[in-house]
Every structure is written in structure tokens, then in C-alpha cells.
Amino acid sequence: MMADMDASSTLGAAETGVTFKYNLIWFILLLIIPLYIIQELSGRIGIATSKGFGDVIRENYSKRTSVLMSFPMAISDVVTYAIEYIGIAIGLNLIGIPIIVSLPAVYIIHLFVVSKRKYARTERILIPVSFVLILAFIIDLFLRGFIDSNPVYIKFSYSYIFMLAVNVGAVIMPFMLFFQASATADKYKFVRNAFSMANIKNVALKSMRRETFLGAVVSELLMVIVEMVFSGIKYNGSFASAVELSGALDNVAGPFSPYLFGIGLISAGFIALIVISLGSAWGIVESLGIDKKHTFKVYIIESLPAVMAGMILPPSFLINIVLYLLVVFVFVLIGPGIILGIIGINKEIMGNLKLSKANAIAYFFSIAFVIIFGILAII
């Protein structure tokens, strides 16, 4: 969930704030519900099957179906990687390291972390650093003061509907379904010996639900905070400059705000890079039926074009397509989202963790809710 507040989501929330002030706070908080419901089912599948989402699709439907579900996600994730690399590079540039040096270095460090399975240790370092930036945003918000803006505002205009779709895409990303199922399955494998087989799934389910609910609440509150912070800054129509973004922290850090923002951007971007690459690579190897020891090769194949794009294309180009990318995520989510629900109601696959009728209705309503905003954004 921390990784969900990556460079693209932060930019989406910032754009929401400068465009509609506090008007979409109600909608962002409302997204806690579908975010939790969708992620809960993904984790439930991991517990019920002890397998990743891609494995479950391939084994119970077909390899072709699993590939169709995972590869659109992988393609869109390449663009996401590029944005994350650019976000990290911009953060390093703010503290004095040029992009031509920082991007290759970040790429090598990223490959080392995922190949040596050091991501848990890395996250323990980076998550507290990311919270420093979040705390700075909160302090800045109170120092600047709140503005007079209605937090519940509905308007039937294209720009309003488009921004709703942007926030949906920023919150519920395709890679999350694959990551949640695989990560939960792995966690279940590590703890299965600690409990009897009769109790382990119920214990794991309760734990996963608590963590997923907490993550859903925290990630949406962070989106609200970013929206509120950027509601009060001067805006020239583009977030292509990280210096402009760091200006939101002037009340907290003054002339040091670029350094504070840069460090926070590096940390948040690297967390996102690790989690997105894990979710995407797991989805691909599972869908193809490849042993997970080859996941490292997928990291290289997916990340290399993103690094090259980051070095060739100007940062402004990548940053300016963020909003459209977030809307695209809604459509990429359609296939995996529907088949996730179909698996969730399948007694043969899910056993006693099969969705109840009420939970199934809530799930499919959540997916329909997400899809509708994507469709409205392009009409």
C-alpha cells in the first residue's frame, strides 16, 4: 500500500488538489471500500491455494488466459517503471547527482536488491524515510492552514469525471492483484508449520484482512493529504519540474525543501519500483508456468527499456502522461479483476474460503464501480 503512493499516484493527487482543491476528498475516501474488497480477495486466493494469481489462472483455465491477463499489466508497468526511475533520478538530481549517472546506478541497485531477495531489509530502511516526507506534508498543511473548499462536491463535466478516473487508477493498479496473491501465498508458506492445518488458513485470513484494511485506509489518507497540500500552492499548469513540486514544502524546510522532497521521492520511488517489479514479474512467470527462480530475468527485460526511456526522453514527457496512464490502468484491470471474482466464487478452487453471496456481490459491484469511471473518462 505504501508502494501505491508512488510518483504517479502522488502526481495524480497533486493534480487533483490544484484543479479541484478539496472537492474530491469524499471520493478518495470512498475508494477505501473497493480497494479493500478487491485486495482482500486477491490475498484470500493466495491463502486458499498457496499459489500466485497467475498460477491459479493457468492451472484452472488455460495458459493463454493467464497470459492475456498478465501481459497487458506488464506492458503498462514498463511505463510505470520509467516514471519511477525518473522520480528517483529527479530526487537524486535535487541533491546534486546528475540523471545520466543516477539512472544506471539505480537500475543496478534495484537488480541487486531483487535478485538477492533483500527487498524486505531494504523496505525496513526506506519506509521510515518515506514517512519523513509524509510527515513534512502534514506539518506543511497545518502551517499553511486549511482553505475554504467543499470536501463533498459533484459536477458532471468531462474534467471532473476524468479526474475521478485518474484517482481510481492511482489507487487500484493491476500489479497489486498479482503482488497481493503471490506475497500472501509466500507468507502463508513461511508460517504454515507454526499452526495446525485446520487453523492456519483462518489465522492467515484474519491477519491478511487486518493488514489489507489498514493499508487501504492509510494509502487513501495519504492521497487526501497530498491533495490538500497541493490545493494551496501556486501552479503554472505543469508538474514537469520537481522543483515546483518541492515548493509545496517551503513552509517546513524553506530553502532545504528540494533536498527534503528529493530524499522522500527517492525512497518512495524505490519502494514502488521493488513492489511493482515483483508483482509484474511474478504475474508473468506464473502465467507462463516458469519457475520463479527465473524472475530475475523478467526484471532485466522489463526494467531495461524503462531505464533507456528515462535517459532518452525528457522527464517532462513522462510526467505529463501520468494522468492518462492512470486512466489506462482502469482498463488493464478489467480482465484480471473479472477473473479474480470468478475464481473467488469457485468452490473447487477456494474451498471453505469461497466468497459468500454477499461478499461476491460486493466484489463485483466494486469492479463495476472501477470500470465505469474508466469508460466515462473516454466518452
Stockholm file with secondary structure:
# STOCKHOLM 1.0

chainA/1-379         MMADMDASSTLGAAETGVTFKYNLIWFILLLIIPLYIIQELSGRIGIATSKGFGDVIRENYSKRTSVLMSFPMAISDVVTYAIEYIGIAIGLNLIGIPIIVSLPAVYIIHLFVVSKRKYARTERILIPVSFVLILAFIIDLFLRGFIDSNPVYIKFSYSYIFMLAVNVGAVIMPFMLFFQASATADKYKFVRNAFSMANIKNVALKSMRRETFLGAVVSELLMVIVEMVFSGIKYNGSFASAVELSGALDNVAGPFSPYLFGIGLISAGFIALIVISLGSAWGIVESLGIDKKHTFKVYIIESLPAVMAGMILPPSFLINIVLYLLVVFVFVLIGPGIILGIIGINKEIMGNLKLSKANAIAYFFSIAFVIIFGILAII
#=GR chainA/1-379 SS CTTTSSHHHHHHHHHHHHHHTTTTHHHHHHTHHHHHHHHHHHHHHHHHHSSCHHHHHHHHTCHHHHHHHHHHHHHHHHHHHHHHHHHHHHHHHHTTCCHHHHHHHHHHHHHHHHHTTCHHHHHHHHHHHHHHHHHHHHHHHHHHCCCSCCSSCCCCSHHHHHHHHHHHHHHSCHHHHHHHHHHHHHHHHHHGGGSCHHHHHHHHHHHHHHHHHHHHHHHHHHHHHHHHHHTTSCCCSCCCCHHHHHGGGHHHHGGGHHHHHHHHHHHHHHHHHHHHHHHHHHHHHHHHTCCGGGHHHHHHHHHHHHHHHHHHSCHHHHHHTHHHHHHHHHHHTHHHHHHHHHHHTCHHHHGGGCCCHHHHHHHHHHHHHHHHHHHHHHC
#=GC SS_cons         CTTTSSHHHHHHHHHHHHHHTTTTHHHHHHTHHHHHHHHHHHHHHHHHHSSCHHHHHHHHTCHHHHHHHHHHHHHHHHHHHHHHHHHHHHHHHHTTCCHHHHHHHHHHHHHHHHHTTCHHHHHHHHHHHHHHHHHHHHHHHHHHCCCSCCSSCCCCSHHHHHHHHHHHHHHSCHHHHHHHHHHHHHHHHHHGGGSCHHHHHHHHHHHHHHHHHHHHHHHHHHHHHHHHHHTTSCCCSCCCCHHHHHGGGHHHHGGGHHHHHHHHHHHHHHHHHHHHHHHHHHHHHHHHTCCGGGHHHHHHHHHHHHHHHHHHSCHHHHHHTHHHHHHHHHHHTHHHHHHHHHHHTCHHHHGGGCCCHHHHHHHHHHHHHHHHHHHHHHC
//
